[in-house]
């Protein structure tokens, strides 16, 4: 690699000596490669079309055969072949100072280099649409070669670490990030068209609230105070509803100091949506309409394949309580246990299920059983409704069912994709619940909520009945692009430093 780099540095110096700056300022293109491919698909084999075109891109392959050469040029939209002919290049060399212009491009331009070309269109005898190059310009000299092969576990790790290489050599990766951009813009457009207003809320917060999550802590030097990277946008968006905005949302980055997996990255994207005067039933309707609309936009259908499984997102989606799903899967009816922890624990153990050590209520035990035996099997889109109050400190008490709240989570392909409530707007009830959370935090639960006095003050000013919804953008993108890992849909995921990996490998080998 070092020798190749030195060779390419030498070529850059040679280009400079010949009057060609290896790192150009600009280049004016007239077309994208995909447009040329589409507009001139009717050009017959062996014929030329005297239309002048200018295209810029990266050389990703090259073949030199005597006095002709073929390069493959890649731009953001696709690729096209360059047809290089010694006589043609010399004929159109305006400066006429160097008769070996063909030798310059074939000797000094490597795979990985950015170049701009001017010429006309030609369809080769083999049927390949090509640009018959008249003149060329080096735009940026690459000092390192592109990878020859791109497969295997080691390369997968490199794809995430050096995403720029992944994007160059992997068309599917480029497609995924184009689809992600389409998903994000489509969500914003869908909400904007329905009167929702996007308002940005603070990333740095004095209290981290709105979710059960451990925050990242930082420090503000001027004020000499600790600050937290937000774990949700919920509490500030609710303040906006208190202030009179009836439909608000924010699509942005969230930070949680938690583990990393195929489903989790400490920095991720969510959209939170709040609408006054509606409950969680209306938010279910909104969720269904929004996701179906985006699915149509990206996939063209509501029947998609995810990791080999056929998913039918055609509405209506099933709506079923957590309790009913647990009864279906295990036969355990948690209503019979009331608040008897000993009875509930024994029944779980007898069913051959794991009893969580830290569960402090029957409601938490119900949720633990649900996560063990139900959640992984919710393949088709399902709204799971009516959650235990103990795990939902920001949701309104159920208007009928004791001990539950009006909350739903949307599960697709065994993953939580959305979470929503009829929002708790009673300031006294909210204070009591946050105080219970604060007690858990003092007992060592680092994910429990803090008491945000300013938020409670806002509730005391008065918040109208409101439905709230959060959707994980990364998981939605995974679903609609058939991506197995969250790292596949985040351009630059957080990874363990390579130095740490190297040390661990050394320790393992020495052991």
N, C-alpha and C positions, 0 to 999 in steps of 0.2 A: 504493500500500500504506500509506503514511504517513497519507493522508487517511482511508482506511477504518478504520485503527486509532484515529484521533482520533474518528471518528464512533461507534465502538463504545465507546470510553471515555466518551463523552457519554451513551450509552444506559445504561451501568453506573451512572453518576452519577444519571440520571433514575430508574432502578429503586430506588436507595437513597432518593431523596427521596420516593418513593411508598410506602416501607416494605418494599420487597422487597430483602433483602440479596443482591447478585449473586454472592457466594461463600459458599454454605451450609455448614453443619457436617455434616449428614447427611440421609438420606431413607430411609424404610422401604418397600422394594418387596415386593410379594406374589408377583410372577411374573416369569419371564424371557419375552422375546418369543417364543422358539422353543416354549416350553411352551404359550403361548396359541394359537399357530398350530396346534399339534398337537392340543390338547384341544378346540378349537372349530371344527375343519374342517367339521363338519356344520351349522353355523349357516347358514340359508338367506339368499339375497340379500334385502336390504331389511328384514331383521328385526334386533331387538335382543335381547340376553340380559342380564337384570338381575342380573348377577354383578359385584360391585364388585372392581376390580383397581387396583393401584398399580404403576407401572412407571417406571424411570429410565433415561435414555440420552442420546445425543447427537443433536441435530437435524441431519440431513444433507441435507434437502430441504424446501422449503416452497412452498405455493401459496395465495395469499389471493384470494378472490373475493367481494367485498362483505361479507355478514354471515356467511360461512362460510370456513373455511380448512382445508387439509390439510397436515400435517407428516409427514415420515418420521422415525421415531425408531430409532436403532441402539443396541443394547446388545451385550454380549460374545457373546450366543448368536445374534443375528440382528436382524431389523428388523420394525417394525409401523407401520401408518399411524395418525396421530392425526386424529380428526374434531373440529374446533373450530367451535362454533356460538355466536353472540353471545348469543342468548336463554338457552341452556343454561348458559354460563359465568356470566352475571349471576344466574341463578336459584340457582346453588350457591356464589356468592361469600359466604362466611360473614360477612366483615367488613361487607359492604354499604356500604363507605365510598367505593368508586370504581365508578361505573356503567359506566366504560369499560374493564372488565377484559379484554374481547375486544381492544380497541385496544392495551392494554398488551402482550399476548402477541404480537400480530401486528406491532406497531411496534418492540418492544424485543428480541424473540428472533430471532436470526439463525442461519443454518446454521453449525454448529460449536458452538453453545451446548449445555450440559448442562442438562436439565430433568427434573423429576419430575412425573408426572401421576396423577390419580385419576379414575376414571370407570367406565363399563360397556362391554360389547362390542356392536359393531354391524357387520353385514355390509352394505357399500354396494351400491347397485343394480348396480355394475360387478363385484361379487364380491370386493372387497378387505376382509379382516378389519381392523377399526379399533377403536380405543378412543375412545368418545364422551366427551370430556374434560369433567369437572365442575369440577375445580380443578387448579391447576398451581403449580409452585414453581421458580424459577430456582435452579440448583445451581452453575453456574460459567459466567461470561460469557467467551466466546471473543473475543479482541481481534484475531485474524487470520482471514481467510476460508479455507475449505478449497479445495484446488485444484479447478479445473473439469475439467481433462483430465489423463489419466495415461498417456501413451504416449511412445515415442521414447527415444533414447539419453540425452539430457539428463535426462529424468525417471527413467530407471533409476538413474543416479548419485544423484539426489536421494532415491530410495527407500532406498538404503543409508545415506545421511547423515542423513536424517530419517525413521527407521523408524516413528516415531509417525504420520506422515502416511500412509505406506505401509499401515499396519495399518488406518487409518480408511477409506481409499478402496479398498483391494484385498482382497476376500474371500479370494482364493487365498493371499495372504500370511498372513492370519490362520489359514487352514486348515493351511498348512505348519507353523507354529509349534505349533499344537495337536497335529499328528501327531508333531512332534519330541518334545514332552512325553510323548506316549503311548509312543513308542519307548524313551525313556530309562527311564520307570517300568516298562515291560514287561521290559526287560533286567534291571533290578534284581530284579524279582519272580521272573523265570525263574531267576536265579542263587540268590537267597535260598531258593527252593523246593527247590533241589538241595543245600542245605547249605553254600553258599559264604558267607563272612563278609566284609562290606565294612569295611575298615579304612583310615582316612585316613593318608596319608604326607606328609612335608614338601614344601611348594612351594619354600621357600628351602632350598638345599642347599649344603654346603661343597664338594662335587664333583658336577659334572653328568655323569651317566652313564646307561647303559641304551639309548642310541641313537646313531647317527651324525648329529649335528646340532650346530650352533653355538648356544651358549646366550646368554641375556641376562644381563649381569653387573650386580650392584648392590653396595652397601656397607652394612655394619652399623656404625653409629657407635660404639655402646658397646663392642663387642668389637674395633672397628677392623680388620675382616677383610672380604675380598671374599666375596660369596655369589652363587649362580646360581639363576635360576628354573629349575625342573625341566624337563628335556627328555623325561623318561619317569618312570614310577612303578616301573619294573622292579626296581631294585636294593634298594629298601626293602621291596617286597613279598616278595622272595626272603629277606630277613632274617627276615620273619615266618614263612616256611616253615621256616627254620633253627630258629626259636623254638618250633616245634611246631604251628603252624596248618596243617592239611593242605589246606584249600580257602579261598583268599582272593582278593579282587578289590578294585579301586578304580575308580570312574567319576568322572573329574574333568578339570580343565583342565591342558593341557600348553603349554609356551612354547618356541618355536624361532625363533632370530634368522635367518630365511631369507626367500627371496623370496615375493611374493604373486602368486597366479594363480587361475584358476577352481577349482583343486584345493587350494590352499594358503593358509592364514591363519596368521600368527605365533602366534596364540592359538587353540587348538582343543581338542576334547574327545575323550578316548579311554577305553576300558575295558580294563584289563589283568587277566587271570585266571590264577591259578596253582593247580595241583592236584598233590598229592604222589602218587607211585607210579604215574604214567602217563607215556607218551611222546608224541611228536608225532602218531602215528596216532590216539590217543585224543582229542587236542586237535582233530584234523580232524573227528572225529565230533561233538564238542561244538560246534564252530563251525557245522557244517552244521545241527545240530538247533536251535541258538539262532537263527540267521538265518532259517531257515524258519519257526520259531515266531513271530518278530517280524513277518515278512512276512505271515503269515496274520492276525495281530492287526491290522495297519495296513491291508492291502490286501484281505484276505478271500480271497486266492488266491496261488499261487506262480507264476502266469504274469502278468507285468507288462510295461508298456511304459515304456522309458526313452529319451527323446529320439528317438522314432520307431522304436526297435528293440524287438522282442519278446524278452523274456528269460524263460527257463524255469528257475525256481529249485527245481523238483521234484527231490528227491534220488533217487539218489546223484549227486554231482558228479564230474566227471572229475578223476583224480589222475595227474599226469604230471610227469616230471623236467624241470628246466630244460634239461638237455642234449638230451633227446629233442625238446623243442619247437624248439630251435635247429636241430637236424638237419632236422626237418620243414620249417622255414621257409627254410633256407639251404643245406642239404647239408653244412655244416661240422661235422665230428666233432672236438670239442676233446680227446677222449681220445687222438687220434693225435698231438697236439702235445706231450703230456706237459708238461714245464716249459720247452719251447723257445719263448721269447718271439718270436724273430725269425721262426720258421716260422709261428706263430699270427698275427702281425701281417701278414705277407705274404699269408696266406690270406684274411684279412679284407679287405685292400685289393683283392685280386683279385676278391672277391665284390662289389665296388662299395660297400662299407660304410665308414662313418667309423671311423677308428682313434683311440681316445681318447688324448690326449697324455700324461695322467698315469697311465695304467694300469701297474701295477708287477708284474703276474703274469698268468699265463694264465687263472686263475680270474676275475680282474677283467675281462679281455678277454671271457670268456664272458658275464659279466653285462652288459657294455656292448652286446654284440650282441643279447642277449635284450631289453634295454630299447629298442633301435632297431627291431627287426623283429617281435618276438613280442608284447610287452606290449600295444601298442595294439589288437591283433587278438583279444585274449582277451575276447570279448563275453559268452559264456555262462559261468556260474560254473565256475571251474577252480582246483583246488589245484595250484600249481606247487611241486614238492618237490625236496629234495636240492640245496642251494646250495653254492657254493665256500666253503671255510673262511676265505679271506682277507676276505670281506665279512660274516662272521658270527662276531664274536669272543666272543659270549656263548652260542653253541649247541654242543651235544655233537657230537663227531666221529661221522661215520656209522659204524655198527657193521660195515659191509661195504665200502663204497665209499671208496677212498683219496682224500684231498684234498677231501672233501665233508663237510657237516654235516647233521644231521637237523633240517631247517628247512622250513617251507612258508610261502608267501604265497597268499592268496586273491585272485583277480582276477575282477571282474565289470564289464562294460561298459568294458573297457580300463583299469581303475583298480585299484590295490592297495587292498583293503578290510580285510584282516587279515594278521597276521604272527605266526608261532609257532615254537617250538623244542621239541625235547627239550633241557632246560636243561643247561648245562655245570656239573657239580657237583664236578669234580676241581680242587682249589685250586691245584695246581702248574701244570696246563695253563692254567687261567684266568689266573694271574699271568703266564705266558709270553706269552699272547695280548695281555693288556693292556699289557705292556711293549713289544710290537711296535706296538701302537696309539700308545703314548706317543712312540715314535720318529717315527712319521708326523706326530704333532702338532708335535714339535720341528722337523720339516722343513717345516712350514707348512700342514699339513692341519688347518684349524680345526674340522672336524667329527669328527676322530678322538677315540676314548675317552681319558679320563684314568685314572690308577691310583687306585682308591678302596681305601685300605688297610683301612678298617673293613669294607667288603664282603668283601675277601679274608680278613680275620680271621674273619668269620662263616662263610665256606665252610670254613675250617680247623676250625671247631667241628663242622661236619658238616651237609650238606644232603641230604635224601633224594632219590631219583630223582623228577624233577618235570617236568611239562609246563607250558609258559607260552604265553599267547596275548594279543595286543593287537588291538583292533578300533577303527578310526577311526569315531567316532560321526557326525561331520559328513558323511563320505562315504556312510555307510549311510543317513542321512536324505536326502541328495541322491538316492540310488538309489530309495528307497521313496516319495519325493514328486515324482519326475520333475523335479528341479531342476537346471538346467544349471551353476550356479556355487555354490561354497561360500558365497559372500556371500548367497545366497538362503536359506540355512538357519542362518546365524549372525545373531542378532538385531542385533548391533552390530559388524560386521566392522571391522577396522582399514583406514582409508583415508588416502590422501595428503592432508595439510591443504589446504584450498581456497586458502589464500594462496600455497602453493607452485604449485598448478595455475595460478592467475592469473598469477604471475610467468613461468611457462614459456610460457603463451599469449602474453604480452607479448613475450617474447624471440623467439618464433617469428614473430610478426607484424612485429617490427622488423627481423628478419633477412630 
